[in-house]
Amino acid sequence: MNDPFFTQQKCGCGNDLNIRIMSWFTDRTICMECSDKEKDIRAKLPEHGRQHEGCGYIPEV
Ligand SMILES: [Zn+2]
């Protein structure tokens, strides 16, 4: 129905969602910039963040 993945206009950081990417950590739709940040975080996590997939928050690293 109203899937936020398609209706959400802006990312949590305020950027327009021209490109829609699913967050690794949460069920949110995020922008390219935030996705890059998640990639940095994942790179620092054990098992490349596999244990934190869909955990609902962004882990501190
Ligand atoms: Zn963003």
N, CA, C, O and the ligand as a Tripos MOL2 file, in Angstrom:
@<TRIPOS>MOLECULE
protein
  245   243    62     0     0
PROTEIN
NO_CHARGES

@<TRIPOS>ATOM
      1 N           0.8420   -1.1830    0.0000 N.3       1 MET1
      2 CA          0.0000    0.0000    0.0000 C.3       1 MET1
      3 C           0.8850    1.2430    0.0000 C.2       1 MET1
      4 O           1.4590    1.6110   -1.0250 O.2       1 MET1
      5 N           0.9870    1.8850    1.1670 N.am      2 ASN2
      6 CA          1.8510    3.0630    1.2510 C.3       2 ASN2
      7 C           3.2450    2.6710    1.7050 C.2       2 ASN2
      8 O           3.6670    3.0130    2.8100 O.2       2 ASN2
      9 N           3.9350    1.9760    0.8770 N.am      3 ASP3
     10 CA          5.2770    1.5270    1.2210 C.3       3 ASP3
     11 C           6.2080    2.7270    1.3210 C.2       3 ASP3
     12 O           6.4200    3.4250    0.3290 O.2       3 ASP3
     13 N           6.7650    2.9780    2.4960 N.am      4 PRO4
     14 CA          7.6500    4.1470    2.6710 C.3       4 PRO4
     15 C           8.8310    4.1160    1.7170 C.2       4 PRO4
     16 O           9.4140    5.1510    1.3950 O.2       4 PRO4
     17 N           9.1730    2.9200    1.2720 N.am      5 PHE5
     18 CA         10.3110    2.8310    0.3500 C.3       5 PHE5
     19 C          10.0430    3.6510   -0.9090 C.2       5 PHE5
     20 O          10.9750    4.1710   -1.5210 O.2       5 PHE5
     21 N           8.7620    3.7680   -1.3010 N.am      6 PHE6
     22 CA          8.4370    4.5030   -2.5220 C.3       6 PHE6
     23 C           7.8470    5.8820   -2.2530 C.2       6 PHE6
     24 O           7.8850    6.7480   -3.1270 O.2       6 PHE6
     25 N           7.3020    6.0990   -1.0590 N.am      7 THR7
     26 CA          6.6420    7.3800   -0.7930 C.3       7 THR7
     27 C           7.5480    8.3690   -0.0710 C.2       7 THR7
     28 O           7.3350    9.5790   -0.1510 O.2       7 THR7
     29 N           8.5390    7.8700    0.6220 N.am      8 GLN8
     30 CA          9.4410    8.7500    1.3780 C.3       8 GLN8
     31 C          10.1770    9.6790    0.4180 C.2       8 GLN8
     32 O          10.7710    9.2340   -0.5640 O.2       8 GLN8
     33 N          10.1280   10.9970    0.7230 N.am      9 GLN9
     34 CA         10.7140   11.9800   -0.1880 C.3       9 GLN9
     35 C          12.1350   12.3410    0.1850 C.2       9 GLN9
     36 O          12.9660   12.6390   -0.6730 O.2       9 GLN9
     37 N          12.4020   12.3090    1.4880 N.am     10 LYS10
     38 CA         13.7190   12.7460    1.9490 C.3      10 LYS10
     39 C          14.3420   11.7120    2.8590 C.2      10 LYS10
     40 O          13.6570   10.9660    3.5600 O.2      10 LYS10
     41 N          15.6510   11.6920    2.8270 N.am     11 CYS11
     42 CA         16.4050   10.8370    3.7280 C.3      11 CYS11
     43 C          16.4110   11.4540    5.1230 C.2      11 CYS11
     44 O          16.1130   12.6400    5.2720 O.2      11 CYS11
     45 N          16.7410   10.6800    6.1330 N.am     12 GLY12
     46 CA         16.8280   11.1850    7.4930 C.3      12 GLY12
     47 C          17.8100   12.3260    7.6290 C.2      12 GLY12
     48 O          17.6750   13.1510    8.5320 O.2      12 GLY12
     49 N          18.7990   12.3920    6.7470 N.am     13 CYS13
     50 CA         19.8150   13.4480    6.8090 C.3      13 CYS13
     51 C          19.3380   14.7120    6.1100 C.2      13 CYS13
     52 O          20.0070   15.7430    6.1850 O.2      13 CYS13
     53 N          18.1780   14.6550    5.4210 N.am     14 GLY14
     54 CA         17.6250   15.8270    4.7730 C.3      14 GLY14
     55 C          17.8210   15.8620    3.2670 C.2      14 GLY14
     56 O          17.2470   16.7120    2.5860 O.2      14 GLY14
     57 N          18.6160   14.9560    2.7450 N.am     15 ASN15
     58 CA         18.8310   14.9110    1.2960 C.3      15 ASN15
     59 C          17.5930   14.3700    0.5860 C.2      15 ASN15
     60 O          16.8730   13.5310    1.1290 O.2      15 ASN15
     61 N          17.3530   14.8510   -0.6150 N.am     16 ASP16
     62 CA         16.2990   14.2770   -1.4380 C.3      16 ASP16
     63 C          16.6920   12.8630   -1.8360 C.2      16 ASP16
     64 O          17.8580   12.5600   -2.0880 O.2      16 ASP16
     65 N          15.6760   12.0110   -1.8830 N.am     17 LEU17
     66 CA         15.9650   10.6200   -2.2320 C.3      17 LEU17
     67 C          15.8650   10.4270   -3.7430 C.2      17 LEU17
     68 O          14.9140    9.8300   -4.2470 O.2      17 LEU17
     69 N          16.8580   10.9390   -4.4450 N.am     18 ASN18
     70 CA         16.8940   10.7080   -5.8850 C.3      18 ASN18
     71 C          17.2100    9.2480   -6.1750 C.2      18 ASN18
     72 O          16.6670    8.6360   -7.0950 O.2      18 ASN18
     73 N          18.0930    8.7230   -5.3650 N.am     19 ILE19
     74 CA         18.4090    7.3090   -5.4500 C.3      19 ILE19
     75 C          17.9570    6.6660   -4.1510 C.2      19 ILE19
     76 O          18.3290    7.1150   -3.0670 O.2      19 ILE19
     77 N          17.1680    5.6300   -4.2580 N.am     20 ARG20
     78 CA         16.6280    4.9920   -3.0590 C.3      20 ARG20
     79 C          17.4220    3.7350   -2.7380 C.2      20 ARG20
     80 O          17.5270    2.8030   -3.5350 O.2      20 ARG20
     81 N          17.9720    3.7560   -1.5410 N.am     21 ILE21
     82 CA         18.7450    2.6040   -1.1130 C.3      21 ILE21
     83 C          18.1830    2.1300    0.2130 C.2      21 ILE21
     84 O          17.8640    2.9380    1.0850 O.2      21 ILE21
     85 N          18.0650    0.8500    0.3630 N.am     22 MET22
     86 CA         17.6060    0.2840    1.6220 C.3      22 MET22
     87 C          18.7600    0.2850    2.6050 C.2      22 MET22
     88 O          19.8570   -0.1760    2.2900 O.2      22 MET22
     89 N          18.5060    0.8090    3.8070 N.am     23 SER23
     90 CA         19.5390    0.7820    4.8370 C.3      23 SER23
     91 C          19.8820   -0.6490    5.1990 C.2      23 SER23
     92 O          19.0140   -1.5220    5.2280 O.2      23 SER23
     93 N          21.1540   -0.8800    5.4760 N.am     24 TRP24
     94 CA         21.5770   -2.2070    5.9210 C.3      24 TRP24
     95 C          21.1290   -2.4550    7.3590 C.2      24 TRP24
     96 O          20.7670   -3.5730    7.7270 O.2      24 TRP24
     97 N          21.1590   -1.3940    8.1640 N.am     25 PHE25
     98 CA         20.9440   -1.5480    9.6010 C.3      25 PHE25
     99 C          19.4750   -1.3830    9.9990 C.2      25 PHE25
    100 O          19.0130   -2.0250   10.9430 O.2      25 PHE25
    101 N          18.7400   -0.5260    9.2850 N.am     26 THR26
    102 CA         17.3510   -0.2570    9.6590 C.3      26 THR26
    103 C          16.4430   -0.5260    8.4690 C.2      26 THR26
    104 O          16.9050   -0.9120    7.3950 O.2      26 THR26
    105 N          15.1260   -0.3150    8.6740 N.am     27 ASP27
    106 CA         14.1840   -0.5400    7.5710 C.3      27 ASP27
    107 C          13.9260    0.7520    6.8160 C.2      27 ASP27
    108 O          12.9260    0.8760    6.1090 O.2      27 ASP27
    109 N          14.8330    1.7170    6.9660 N.am     28 ARG28
    110 CA         14.6470    3.0120    6.3320 C.3      28 ARG28
    111 C          15.2100    3.0390    4.9180 C.2      28 ARG28
    112 O          16.0660    2.2400    4.5370 O.2      28 ARG28
    113 N          14.6850    4.0000    4.1600 N.am     29 THR29
    114 CA         15.2430    4.2900    2.8530 C.3      29 THR29
    115 C          16.2400    5.4150    3.0090 C.2      29 THR29
    116 O          15.9360    6.4330    3.6310 O.2      29 THR29
    117 N          17.4000    5.2510    2.4680 N.am     30 ILE30
    118 CA         18.4520    6.2420    2.6800 C.3      30 ILE30
    119 C          19.0560    6.6860    1.3520 C.2      30 ILE30
    120 O          18.8650    6.0510    0.3150 O.2      30 ILE30
    121 N          19.7930    7.8020    1.4160 N.am     31 CYS31
    122 CA         20.4100    8.3490    0.2140 C.3      31 CYS31
    123 C          21.7980    7.7360    0.0120 C.2      31 CYS31
    124 O          22.3010    6.9910    0.8530 O.2      31 CYS31
    125 N          22.3840    8.0680   -1.1070 N.am     32 MET32
    126 CA         23.7010    7.5520   -1.4590 C.3      32 MET32
    127 C          24.7370    7.8920   -0.3900 C.2      32 MET32
    128 O          25.5650    7.0620   -0.0150 O.2      32 MET32
    129 N          24.6690    9.1430    0.0940 N.am     33 GLU33
    130 CA         25.6360    9.6090    1.0900 C.3      33 GLU33
    131 C          25.5670    8.7530    2.3560 C.2      33 GLU33
    132 O          26.5870    8.3090    2.8820 O.2      33 GLU33
    133 N          24.3470    8.5350    2.8270 N.am     34 CYS34
    134 CA         24.1820    7.7410    4.0460 C.3      34 CYS34
    135 C          24.5710    6.2930    3.8020 C.2      34 CYS34
    136 O          25.0880    5.6240    4.6970 O.2      34 CYS34
    137 N          24.3220    5.8100    2.5920 N.am     35 SER35
    138 CA         24.7240    4.4500    2.2640 C.3      35 SER35
    139 C          26.2460    4.3090    2.3270 C.2      35 SER35
    140 O          26.7730    3.2990    2.7930 O.2      35 SER35
    141 N          26.9360    5.3420    1.8490 N.am     36 ASP36
    142 CA         28.4020    5.3220    1.9240 C.3      36 ASP36
    143 C          28.8600    5.3040    3.3780 C.2      36 ASP36
    144 O          29.8170    4.6150    3.7320 O.2      36 ASP36
    145 N          28.1570    6.0780    4.2230 N.am     37 LYS37
    146 CA         28.5110    6.0810    5.6440 C.3      37 LYS37
    147 C          28.2910    4.7020    6.2460 C.2      37 LYS37
    148 O          29.1010    4.2170    7.0350 O.2      37 LYS37
    149 N          27.1760    4.0770    5.8600 N.am     38 GLU38
    150 CA         26.9200    2.7230    6.3690 C.3      38 GLU38
    151 C          28.0140    1.7670    5.9240 C.2      38 GLU38
    152 O          28.4290    0.8850    6.6770 O.2      38 GLU38
    153 N          28.4750    1.9490    4.7000 N.am     39 LYS39
    154 CA         29.5420    1.0750    4.2020 C.3      39 LYS39
    155 C          30.8040    1.2320    5.0350 C.2      39 LYS39
    156 O          31.4900    0.2550    5.3370 O.2      39 LYS39
    157 N          31.1060    2.4880    5.4060 N.am     40 ASP40
    158 CA         32.2680    2.7320    6.2670 C.3      40 ASP40
    159 C          32.0980    2.0330    7.6100 C.2      40 ASP40
    160 O          33.0210    1.3980    8.1200 O.2      40 ASP40
    161 N          30.8890    2.1650    8.1780 N.am     41 ILE41
    162 CA         30.6200    1.5340    9.4710 C.3      41 ILE41
    163 C          30.7350    0.0160    9.3400 C.2      41 ILE41
    164 O          31.3450   -0.6510   10.1760 O.2      41 ILE41
    165 N          30.1390   -0.5080    8.2800 N.am     42 ARG42
    166 CA         30.1700   -1.9700    8.0920 C.3      42 ARG42
    167 C          31.5930   -2.4810    7.9560 C.2      42 ARG42
    168 O          31.9280   -3.5680    8.4260 O.2      42 ARG42
    169 N          32.4290   -1.6740    7.3000 N.am     43 ALA43
    170 CA         33.8160   -2.0950    7.0910 C.3      43 ALA43
    171 C          34.5530   -2.2390    8.4140 C.2      43 ALA43
    172 O          35.5330   -2.9780    8.5120 O.2      43 ALA43
    173 N          34.0700   -1.5190    9.4430 N.am     44 LYS44
    174 CA         34.7410   -1.5710   10.7470 C.3      44 LYS44
    175 C          34.1330   -2.6080   11.6680 C.2      44 LYS44
    176 O          34.7010   -2.9220   12.7140 O.2      44 LYS44
    177 N          32.9870   -3.1400   11.2910 N.am     45 LEU45
    178 CA         32.3230   -4.1240   12.1430 C.3      45 LEU45
    179 C          32.8430   -5.5250   11.8420 C.2      45 LEU45
    180 O          33.2890   -5.8050   10.7290 O.2      45 LEU45
    181 N          32.7810   -6.4020   12.8420 N.am     46 PRO46
    182 CA         33.1600   -7.7970   12.5840 C.3      46 PRO46
    183 C          32.2180   -8.4280   11.5590 C.2      46 PRO46
    184 O          31.0230   -8.1310   11.5390 O.2      46 PRO46
    185 N          32.7510   -9.2790   10.7310 N.am     47 GLU47
    186 CA         31.9750   -9.9590    9.6750 C.3      47 GLU47
    187 C          31.2610   -8.9590    8.7720 C.2      47 GLU47
    188 O          30.1760   -9.2350    8.2610 O.2      47 GLU47
    189 N          31.8690   -7.8160    8.5850 N.am     48 HIS48
    190 CA         31.3380   -6.7760    7.7070 C.3      48 HIS48
    191 C          29.8990   -6.4090    8.0720 C.2      48 HIS48
    192 O          29.0810   -6.1530    7.1890 O.2      48 HIS48
    193 N          29.5910   -6.3840    9.3640 N.am     49 GLY49
    194 CA         28.2740   -5.9520    9.8210 C.3      49 GLY49
    195 C          27.1600   -6.9580    9.6340 C.2      49 GLY49
    196 O          25.9840   -6.6270    9.7830 O.2      49 GLY49
    197 N          27.5270   -8.1840    9.3090 N.am     50 ARG50
    198 CA         26.5060   -9.1970    9.0460 C.3      50 ARG50
    199 C          25.5880   -9.4080   10.2500 C.2      50 ARG50
    200 O          24.3860   -9.6290   10.1010 O.2      50 ARG50
    201 N          26.1720   -9.3360   11.4330 N.am     51 GLN51
    202 CA         25.3850   -9.5620   12.6530 C.3      51 GLN51
    203 C          24.4350   -8.4030   12.9190 C.2      51 GLN51
    204 O          23.4920   -8.5420   13.6980 O.2      51 GLN51
    205 N          24.6720   -7.2690   12.2860 N.am     52 HIS52
    206 CA         23.8460   -6.0900   12.5370 C.3      52 HIS52
    207 C          22.8440   -5.8300   11.4360 C.2      52 HIS52
    208 O          22.2020   -4.7790   11.4300 O.2      52 HIS52
    209 N          22.6900   -6.7510   10.5090 N.am     53 GLU53
    210 CA         21.7420   -6.5260    9.4200 C.3      53 GLU53
    211 C          20.3250   -6.4210    9.9790 C.2      53 GLU53
    212 O          19.8330   -7.3430   10.6290 O.2      53 GLU53
    213 N          19.6700   -5.2800    9.7150 N.am     54 GLY54
    214 CA         18.3030   -5.0790   10.1680 C.3      54 GLY54
    215 C          18.1450   -4.9490   11.6640 C.2      54 GLY54
    216 O          17.0660   -5.2050   12.1990 O.2      54 GLY54
    217 N          19.2210   -4.5500   12.3590 N.am     55 CYS55
    218 CA         19.1800   -4.4930   13.8310 C.3      55 CYS55
    219 C          18.3360   -3.3120   14.3040 C.2      55 CYS55
    220 O          17.9350   -3.2770   15.4670 O.2      55 CYS55
    221 N          18.0560   -2.3370   13.4230 N.am     56 GLY56
    222 CA         17.1610   -1.2390   13.7880 C.3      56 GLY56
    223 C          17.8670    0.0120   14.2670 C.2      56 GLY56
    224 O          17.2150    1.0110   14.5710 O.2      56 GLY56
    225 N          19.1710   -0.0240   14.3390 N.am     57 TYR57
    226 CA         19.9310    1.1710   14.7340 C.3      57 TYR57
    227 C          21.2620    1.1650   14.0170 C.2      57 TYR57
    228 O          21.6910    0.1440   13.4790 O.2      57 TYR57
    229 N          21.9130    2.3210   14.0150 N.am     58 ILE58
    230 CA         23.2270    2.4170   13.4040 C.3      58 ILE58
    231 C          24.2720    2.2070   14.4960 C.2      58 ILE58
    232 O          24.3800    3.0240   15.4100 O.2      58 ILE58
    233 N          25.0290    1.1440   14.4160 N.am     59 PRO59
    234 CA         26.0190    0.8710   15.4720 C.3      59 PRO59
    235 C          27.1020    1.9330   15.5200 C.2      59 PRO59
    236 O          27.5090    2.4750   14.4920 O.2      59 PRO59
    237 N          27.5570    2.2200   16.7160 N.am     60 GLU60
    238 CA         28.7070    3.1250   16.8870 C.3      60 GLU60
    239 C          29.9830    2.3360   16.6650 C.2      60 GLU60
    240 O          30.1480    1.2390   17.1990 O.2      60 GLU60
    241 N          30.8790    2.8950   15.8770 N.am     61 VAL61
    242 CA         32.1530    2.1950   15.6460 C.3      61 VAL61
    243 C          33.3170    3.1220   15.9720 C.2      61 VAL61
    244 O          34.4760    2.7270   15.8450 O.2      61 VAL61
    245 ZN         20.9950   10.5810    3.7870 Zn       62 ZN62
@<TRIPOS>BOND
     1     1     2 1
     2     2     3 1
     3     3     4 2
     4     3     5 am
     5     5     6 1
     6     6     7 1
     7     7     8 2
     8     7     9 am
     9     9    10 1
    10    10    11 1
    11    11    12 2
    12    11    13 am
    13    13    14 1
    14    14    15 1
    15    15    16 2
    16    15    17 am
    17    17    18 1
    18    18    19 1
    19    19    20 2
    20    19    21 am
    21    21    22 1
    22    22    23 1
    23    23    24 2
    24    23    25 am
    25    25    26 1
    26    26    27 1
    27    27    28 2
    28    27    29 am
    29    29    30 1
    30    30    31 1
    31    31    32 2
    32    31    33 am
    33    33    34 1
    34    34    35 1
    35    35    36 2
    36    35    37 am
    37    37    38 1
    38    38    39 1
    39    39    40 2
    40    39    41 am
    41    41    42 1
    42    42    43 1
    43    43    44 2
    44    43    45 am
    45    45    46 1
    46    46    47 1
    47    47    48 2
    48    47    49 am
    49    49    50 1
    50    50    51 1
    51    51    52 2
    52    51    53 am
    53    53    54 1
    54    54    55 1
    55    55    56 2
    56    55    57 am
    57    57    58 1
    58    58    59 1
    59    59    60 2
    60    59    61 am
    61    61    62 1
    62    62    63 1
    63    63    64 2
    64    63    65 am
    65    65    66 1
    66    66    67 1
    67    67    68 2
    68    67    69 am
    69    69    70 1
    70    70    71 1
    71    71    72 2
    72    71    73 am
    73    73    74 1
    74    74    75 1
    75    75    76 2
    76    75    77 am
    77    77    78 1
    78    78    79 1
    79    79    80 2
    80    79    81 am
    81    81    82 1
    82    82    83 1
    83    83    84 2
    84    83    85 am
    85    85    86 1
    86    86    87 1
    87    87    88 2
    88    87    89 am
    89    89    90 1
    90    90    91 1
    91    91    92 2
    92    91    93 am
    93    93    94 1
    94    94    95 1
    95    95    96 2
    96    95    97 am
    97    97    98 1
    98    98    99 1
    99    99   100 2
   100    99   101 am
   101   101   102 1
   102   102   103 1
   103   103   104 2
   104   103   105 am
   105   105   106 1
   106   106   107 1
   107   107   108 2
   108   107   109 am
   109   109   110 1
   110   110   111 1
   111   111   112 2
   112   111   113 am
   113   113   114 1
   114   114   115 1
   115   115   116 2
   116   115   117 am
   117   117   118 1
   118   118   119 1
   119   119   120 2
   120   119   121 am
   121   121   122 1
   122   122   123 1
   123   123   124 2
   124   123   125 am
   125   125   126 1
   126   126   127 1
   127   127   128 2
   128   127   129 am
   129   129   130 1
   130   130   131 1
   131   131   132 2
   132   131   133 am
   133   133   134 1
   134   134   135 1
   135   135   136 2
   136   135   137 am
   137   137   138 1
   138   138   139 1
   139   139   140 2
   140   139   141 am
   141   141   142 1
   142   142   143 1
   143   143   144 2
   144   143   145 am
   145   145   146 1
   146   146   147 1
   147   147   148 2
   148   147   149 am
   149   149   150 1
   150   150   151 1
   151   151   152 2
   152   151   153 am
   153   153   154 1
   154   154   155 1
   155   155   156 2
   156   155   157 am
   157   157   158 1
   158   158   159 1
   159   159   160 2
   160   159   161 am
   161   161   162 1
   162   162   163 1
   163   163   164 2
   164   163   165 am
   165   165   166 1
   166   166   167 1
   167   167   168 2
   168   167   169 am
   169   169   170 1
   170   170   171 1
   171   171   172 2
   172   171   173 am
   173   173   174 1
   174   174   175 1
   175   175   176 2
   176   175   177 am
   177   177   178 1
   178   178   179 1
   179   179   180 2
   180   179   181 am
   181   181   182 1
   182   182   183 1
   183   183   184 2
   184   183   185 am
   185   185   186 1
   186   186   187 1
   187   187   188 2
   188   187   189 am
   189   189   190 1
   190   190   191 1
   191   191   192 2
   192   191   193 am
   193   193   194 1
   194   194   195 1
   195   195   196 2
   196   195   197 am
   197   197   198 1
   198   198   199 1
   199   199   200 2
   200   199   201 am
   201   201   202 1
   202   202   203 1
   203   203   204 2
   204   203   205 am
   205   205   206 1
   206   206   207 1
   207   207   208 2
   208   207   209 am
   209   209   210 1
   210   210   211 1
   211   211   212 2
   212   211   213 am
   213   213   214 1
   214   214   215 1
   215   215   216 2
   216   215   217 am
   217   217   218 1
   218   218   219 1
   219   219   220 2
   220   219   221 am
   221   221   222 1
   222   222   223 1
   223   223   224 2
   224   223   225 am
   225   225   226 1
   226   226   227 1
   227   227   228 2
   228   227   229 am
   229   229   230 1
   230   230   231 1
   231   231   232 2
   232   231   233 am
   233   233   234 1
   234   234   235 1
   235   235   236 2
   236   235   237 am
   237   237   238 1
   238   238   239 1
   239   239   240 2
   240   239   241 am
   241   241   242 1
   242   242   243 1
   243   243   244 2
@<TRIPOS>SUBSTRUCTURE
     1 MET1         2 RESIDUE 1 A MET
     2 ASN2         6 RESIDUE 1 A ASN
     3 ASP3        10 RESIDUE 1 A ASP
     4 PRO4        14 RESIDUE 1 A PRO
     5 PHE5        18 RESIDUE 1 A PHE
     6 PHE6        22 RESIDUE 1 A PHE
     7 THR7        26 RESIDUE 1 A THR
     8 GLN8        30 RESIDUE 1 A GLN
     9 GLN9        34 RESIDUE 1 A GLN
    10 LYS10       38 RESIDUE 1 A LYS
    11 CYS11       42 RESIDUE 1 A CYS
    12 GLY12       46 RESIDUE 1 A GLY
    13 CYS13       50 RESIDUE 1 A CYS
    14 GLY14       54 RESIDUE 1 A GLY
    15 ASN15       58 RESIDUE 1 A ASN
    16 ASP16       62 RESIDUE 1 A ASP
    17 LEU17       66 RESIDUE 1 A LEU
    18 ASN18       70 RESIDUE 1 A ASN
    19 ILE19       74 RESIDUE 1 A ILE
    20 ARG20       78 RESIDUE 1 A ARG
    21 ILE21       82 RESIDUE 1 A ILE
    22 MET22       86 RESIDUE 1 A MET
    23 SER23       90 RESIDUE 1 A SER
    24 TRP24       94 RESIDUE 1 A TRP
    25 PHE25       98 RESIDUE 1 A PHE
    26 THR26      102 RESIDUE 1 A THR
    27 ASP27      106 RESIDUE 1 A ASP
    28 ARG28      110 RESIDUE 1 A ARG
    29 THR29      114 RESIDUE 1 A THR
    30 ILE30      118 RESIDUE 1 A ILE
    31 CYS31      122 RESIDUE 1 A CYS
    32 MET32      126 RESIDUE 1 A MET
    33 GLU33      130 RESIDUE 1 A GLU
    34 CYS34      134 RESIDUE 1 A CYS
    35 SER35      138 RESIDUE 1 A SER
    36 ASP36      142 RESIDUE 1 A ASP
    37 LYS37      146 RESIDUE 1 A LYS
    38 GLU38      150 RESIDUE 1 A GLU
    39 LYS39      154 RESIDUE 1 A LYS
    40 ASP40      158 RESIDUE 1 A ASP
    41 ILE41      162 RESIDUE 1 A ILE
    42 ARG42      166 RESIDUE 1 A ARG
    43 ALA43      170 RESIDUE 1 A ALA
    44 LYS44      174 RESIDUE 1 A LYS
    45 LEU45      178 RESIDUE 1 A LEU
    46 PRO46      182 RESIDUE 1 A PRO
    47 GLU47      186 RESIDUE 1 A GLU
    48 HIS48      190 RESIDUE 1 A HIS
    49 GLY49      194 RESIDUE 1 A GLY
    50 ARG50      198 RESIDUE 1 A ARG
    51 GLN51      202 RESIDUE 1 A GLN
    52 HIS52      206 RESIDUE 1 A HIS
    53 GLU53      210 RESIDUE 1 A GLU
    54 GLY54      214 RESIDUE 1 A GLY
    55 CYS55      218 RESIDUE 1 A CYS
    56 GLY56      222 RESIDUE 1 A GLY
    57 TYR57      226 RESIDUE 1 A TYR
    58 ILE58      230 RESIDUE 1 A ILE
    59 PRO59      234 RESIDUE 1 A PRO
    60 GLU60      238 RESIDUE 1 A GLU
    61 VAL61      242 RESIDUE 1 A VAL
    62 ZN62       245 GROUP 0 **** ****
